Amino acid sequence: MATANKNLSDYDINSVPNAKKMRFAIVVAEWNINITSNLLKGAYDTLIKHGAQKKNITIKYVPGSFELAVAAQTILEKIEVDAVICLGSVIQGDTKHFDFVCQATALGIKDVALMYNTPVIFGVLTDNTLQQAIDRSGGKHGNKGDEAAITAIKMAHFQKEL
């Protein structure tokens, strides 16, 4: 596993730009809300920790991870943000549905980012078990929400810098 030897919440705090003047949207899947609410807490707290202002963070909910891409697209069409963070959790079941949802979600988020030339961050857990999701949403492997927020700040800064 990619996170077996890495904590998703470990990073060099000095490598993260100040987010005071940045605007963010966070889109959260309601499916597996016990997991995604932890991802949201990690992302939100990390944005605030690095200077983002509460008034510059928009939070919206969608039914599931599959809907994250269209939500990100709608946000980019309607409000001005420097990055969109998409948070979701897809846990392997007994059918191939997992594969289809994961692939469509990843490709959809990527497509929106390229279409709008704006960072749209993939903060979606794609785990084999509920325990893996718990471990990556504030458990022993840290919080993917933290990682997604850091990526959003760094990518927004990258685009502003050029």
C-alpha positions as CSV (number, residue, x, y, z in Angstrom):
1,M,0.0,0.0,0.0
2,A,1.1,3.5,-0.8
3,T,0.5,4.8,2.7
4,A,2.0,1.8,4.5
5,N,5.1,3.8,5.3
6,K,3.7,7.3,5.1
7,N,1.4,9.4,7.3
8,L,-0.8,11.5,5.1
9,S,-0.7,14.3,7.6
10,D,3.1,14.6,7.8
11,Y,4.6,17.4,5.8
12,D,7.1,20.2,6.1
13,I,5.0,23.1,7.4
14,N,7.5,25.6,6.0
15,S,7.0,24.3,2.5
16,V,3.3,25.4,2.4
17,P,2.6,29.0,1.1
18,N,0.3,31.3,3.0
19,A,-3.3,30.9,1.9
20,K,-4.6,34.2,3.3
21,K,-5.6,35.6,0.0
22,M,-6.8,32.3,-1.6
23,R,-10.4,31.1,-2.1
24,F,-11.3,27.5,-1.8
25,A,-14.4,25.3,-2.3
26,I,-14.6,21.9,-0.7
27,V,-17.1,19.4,-2.1
28,V,-17.9,16.5,0.2
29,A,-19.6,13.2,-0.7
30,E,-22.3,12.2,1.8
31,W,-21.8,8.5,1.0
32,N,-19.7,7.1,3.8
33,I,-20.2,10.3,5.7
34,N,-18.5,8.9,8.8
35,I,-15.3,8.9,6.8
36,T,-15.9,12.0,4.6
37,S,-16.8,14.2,7.6
38,N,-13.3,13.4,9.0
39,L,-11.7,14.2,5.6
40,L,-13.6,17.5,5.7
41,K,-12.4,18.3,9.2
42,G,-8.8,17.6,8.1
43,A,-9.0,19.7,5.0
44,Y,-10.8,22.7,6.6
45,D,-8.5,22.8,9.6
46,T,-5.4,22.6,7.4
47,L,-6.6,25.5,5.2
48,I,-7.3,27.6,8.3
49,K,-3.9,26.6,9.8
50,H,-2.2,28.0,6.7
51,G,-4.0,31.3,6.7
52,A,-7.2,30.7,4.7
53,Q,-10.0,32.9,5.9
54,K,-13.3,31.2,6.9
55,K,-15.2,33.6,4.6
56,N,-13.1,32.3,1.6
57,I,-14.0,28.6,2.1
58,T,-17.2,27.3,0.6
59,I,-18.4,23.8,1.6
60,K,-20.9,21.9,-0.4
61,Y,-22.3,18.3,-0.2
62,V,-23.2,15.9,-2.9
63,P,-24.7,12.4,-2.6
64,G,-21.6,10.4,-3.5
65,S,-18.1,10.4,-5.0
66,F,-19.4,10.0,-8.5
67,E,-21.1,13.4,-8.3
68,L,-17.9,15.2,-7.2
69,A,-16.8,16.1,-10.7
70,V,-20.1,17.8,-11.8
71,A,-20.2,19.6,-8.4
72,A,-16.6,20.9,-9.0
73,Q,-17.6,22.0,-12.5
74,T,-20.7,23.8,-11.3
75,I,-18.7,25.6,-8.6
76,L,-16.1,26.7,-11.1
77,E,-18.9,28.1,-13.3
78,K,-20.7,30.0,-10.6
79,I,-18.1,31.3,-8.0
80,E,-14.5,32.4,-8.1
81,V,-12.2,30.1,-6.4
82,D,-8.5,29.3,-6.6
83,A,-8.9,25.5,-6.1
84,V,-11.7,23.0,-5.5
85,I,-11.1,20.1,-3.1
86,C,-13.1,17.0,-3.8
87,L,-13.5,14.6,-0.8
88,G,-15.0,11.2,-0.9
89,S,-14.7,7.6,0.1
90,V,-15.4,4.5,-2.0
91,I,-15.0,1.2,-0.2
92,Q,-14.7,-2.1,-2.1
93,G,-17.8,-4.3,-2.1
94,D,-18.7,-7.6,-3.6
95,T,-19.2,-6.3,-7.2
96,K,-17.3,-4.4,-9.9
97,H,-19.3,-1.3,-9.0
98,F,-16.3,-0.1,-7.0
99,D,-14.0,-0.1,-10.1
100,F,-16.5,1.8,-12.2
101,V,-17.1,4.5,-9.5
102,C,-13.4,4.9,-8.7
103,Q,-12.4,5.2,-12.4
104,A,-15.2,7.6,-13.3
105,T,-14.6,9.8,-10.2
106,A,-10.9,10.1,-10.9
107,L,-11.3,10.8,-14.6
108,G,-14.1,13.3,-14.0
109,I,-12.1,15.3,-11.5
110,K,-9.1,15.3,-13.8
111,D,-11.3,16.4,-16.7
112,V,-12.8,19.3,-14.8
113,A,-9.4,20.5,-13.7
114,L,-8.1,20.5,-17.3
115,M,-11.3,22.1,-18.7
116,Y,-11.1,25.0,-16.3
117,N,-7.3,25.2,-15.8
118,T,-7.9,25.3,-12.1
119,P,-6.7,22.9,-9.4
120,V,-9.4,20.3,-8.6
121,I,-7.9,18.1,-6.0
122,F,-8.6,14.4,-5.8
123,G,-9.1,13.7,-2.1
124,V,-11.1,10.5,-2.5
125,L,-10.2,7.4,-0.6
126,T,-10.5,4.2,-2.6
127,D,-10.0,1.5,0.0
128,N,-10.5,-2.2,0.2
129,T,-12.0,-2.1,3.7
130,L,-13.7,0.2,6.1
131,Q,-10.7,-0.1,8.4
132,Q,-8.4,1.2,5.7
133,A,-10.7,4.2,5.2
134,I,-10.8,4.9,9.0
135,D,-6.9,4.7,9.0
136,R,-6.7,7.3,6.2
137,S,-9.3,9.7,7.5
138,G,-7.7,10.7,10.8
139,G,-6.5,7.3,11.9
140,K,-3.0,5.7,12.0
141,H,-2.1,6.8,8.5
142,G,-3.2,10.4,9.1
143,N,-5.8,12.3,7.2
144,K,-6.2,12.5,3.4
145,G,-8.1,15.7,3.9
146,D,-4.9,17.3,5.3
147,E,-3.0,16.2,2.2
148,A,-5.7,17.4,-0.2
149,A,-5.7,20.9,1.5
150,I,-1.9,21.1,1.2
151,T,-2.1,20.1,-2.4
152,A,-4.8,22.8,-3.1
153,I,-2.8,25.5,-1.4
154,K,0.4,24.6,-3.3
155,M,-1.3,24.3,-6.6
156,A,-3.2,27.6,-6.2
157,H,0.1,29.2,-5.3
158,F,1.8,27.7,-8.3
159,Q,-0.8,29.1,-10.6
160,K,-0.7,32.6,-9.0
161,E,3.0,32.6,-9.1
162,L,3.3,32.2,-12.8
